[in-house]
Amino acid sequence: MARQNMNKMMEQVQQMQQQMQEAQEQLAKETVTASAGGGAVKATMTGGLELTSIEIDPEVLDPDDVEMLQDMVLAAVNESLNSAQELASQRMGGITGGLGDLGLNIPGM
C-alpha cells in the first residue's frame, strides 16, 4: 500500500514539474507594462522578469531635472517588476497549490 502511495506521489510530482515548466515558458511570453509620471515613462517586463522595453515621452526630458526622470524610470521598472511577480505567482500558485494533496506542508507553496 505504501509503495502505491509513493508511486502516486512521484507521478504527481512529475506532472507538477511538467506543468511548472510549461507555465514558465508561457510566462516568458507574457508581458506587463507599468507607467510613472502620468504615463510619461513606461516599462514593459515579461512574466519571466526580463525587462523588454522602456518608453520615455520626449516632453519629460529636462536637462535641468534629470533626477525626476531617473525617479520615474525607477518607479515604472519597480512597478512592472511587482506586476510580473504577481503574474508569476498567480500562474504558479495553481500548480503548486496541489502540493497540499500530497501531504507535504511546504511553506510558501
C-alpha positions as CSV (number, residue, x, y, z in Angstrom):
1,M,0.0,0.0,0.0
2,A,2.8,2.4,0.9
3,R,4.5,1.7,-2.4
4,Q,1.3,2.5,-4.3
5,N,1.1,5.9,-2.4
6,M,4.8,6.6,-3.2
7,N,4.3,5.8,-6.9
8,K,1.2,8.1,-7.0
9,M,3.1,10.8,-5.3
10,M,6.0,10.5,-7.7
11,E,3.6,10.7,-10.7
12,Q,2.0,13.8,-9.2
13,V,5.4,15.5,-8.6
14,Q,6.5,14.7,-12.2
15,Q,3.2,16.1,-13.5
16,M,3.6,19.2,-11.4
17,Q,7.2,19.7,-12.7
18,Q,6.0,19.5,-16.3
19,Q,3.2,22.0,-15.6
20,M,5.6,24.4,-13.9
21,Q,8.0,24.2,-16.9
22,E,5.1,24.9,-19.3
23,A,3.9,27.8,-17.1
24,Q,7.4,29.3,-17.0
25,E,7.6,29.1,-20.8
26,Q,4.3,30.8,-21.1
27,L,5.3,33.5,-18.6
28,A,8.3,34.3,-20.7
29,K,5.9,35.2,-23.5
30,E,3.5,37.3,-21.4
31,T,4.2,40.9,-20.6
32,V,3.1,43.5,-18.2
33,T,3.5,47.3,-18.5
34,A,3.7,49.8,-15.8
35,S,4.0,53.6,-16.0
36,A,5.0,56.5,-13.9
37,G,4.6,60.3,-14.2
38,G,1.1,60.0,-15.6
39,G,2.3,57.7,-18.4
40,A,5.5,59.7,-19.2
41,V,7.6,56.7,-18.6
42,K,6.5,53.1,-19.3
43,A,8.4,49.9,-18.5
44,T,7.5,46.5,-20.0
45,M,8.6,43.3,-18.5
46,T,7.9,39.6,-19.2
47,G,6.4,37.3,-16.7
48,G,9.9,35.7,-16.6
49,L,11.2,39.0,-15.1
50,E,13.0,40.2,-18.2
51,L,12.8,44.0,-18.8
52,T,12.0,44.3,-22.5
53,S,11.4,48.0,-23.1
54,I,11.4,51.4,-21.5
55,E,9.5,54.2,-23.2
56,I,10.1,57.9,-22.3
57,D,7.9,60.7,-23.5
58,P,10.3,63.3,-25.0
59,E,8.4,66.1,-23.3
60,V,9.7,65.0,-19.9
61,L,13.3,65.3,-21.0
62,D,14.6,68.3,-18.9
63,P,18.3,68.6,-18.7
64,D,17.9,70.6,-15.6
65,D,15.9,67.9,-13.8
66,V,17.5,64.6,-14.7
67,E,16.7,63.3,-11.2
68,M,13.0,63.4,-11.8
69,L,13.4,61.3,-15.0
70,Q,15.5,58.8,-13.1
71,D,12.9,58.6,-10.4
72,M,10.1,58.0,-12.9
73,V,12.1,55.3,-14.7
74,L,12.9,53.6,-11.4
75,A,9.2,53.8,-10.3
76,A,8.0,52.3,-13.6
77,V,10.6,49.5,-13.6
78,N,9.8,48.6,-10.0
79,E,6.0,48.6,-10.7
80,S,6.5,46.4,-13.7
81,L,8.6,44.0,-11.7
82,N,5.9,43.8,-9.0
83,S,3.3,43.2,-11.6
84,A,5.4,40.5,-13.3
85,Q,6.0,38.8,-10.0
86,E,2.3,38.9,-9.2
87,L,1.5,37.4,-12.6
88,A,4.0,34.6,-12.0
89,S,2.6,33.9,-8.5
90,Q,-0.9,33.6,-9.9
91,R,0.2,31.2,-12.6
92,M,2.4,29.1,-10.4
93,G,0.0,29.1,-7.4
94,G,-2.5,27.0,-9.2
95,I,0.2,24.4,-9.9
96,T,2.0,24.3,-6.5
97,G,-1.3,24.6,-4.6
98,G,-1.7,20.8,-5.3
99,L,1.2,20.0,-3.1
100,G,-1.2,20.0,-0.1
101,D,-2.9,17.0,-1.6
102,L,0.4,15.1,-1.3
103,G,0.5,15.6,2.4
104,L,3.5,17.9,2.0
105,N,3.5,21.1,4.0
106,I,6.0,23.2,2.2
107,P,6.0,26.8,3.3
108,G,5.4,29.3,0.5
109,M,3.8,26.9,-1.8
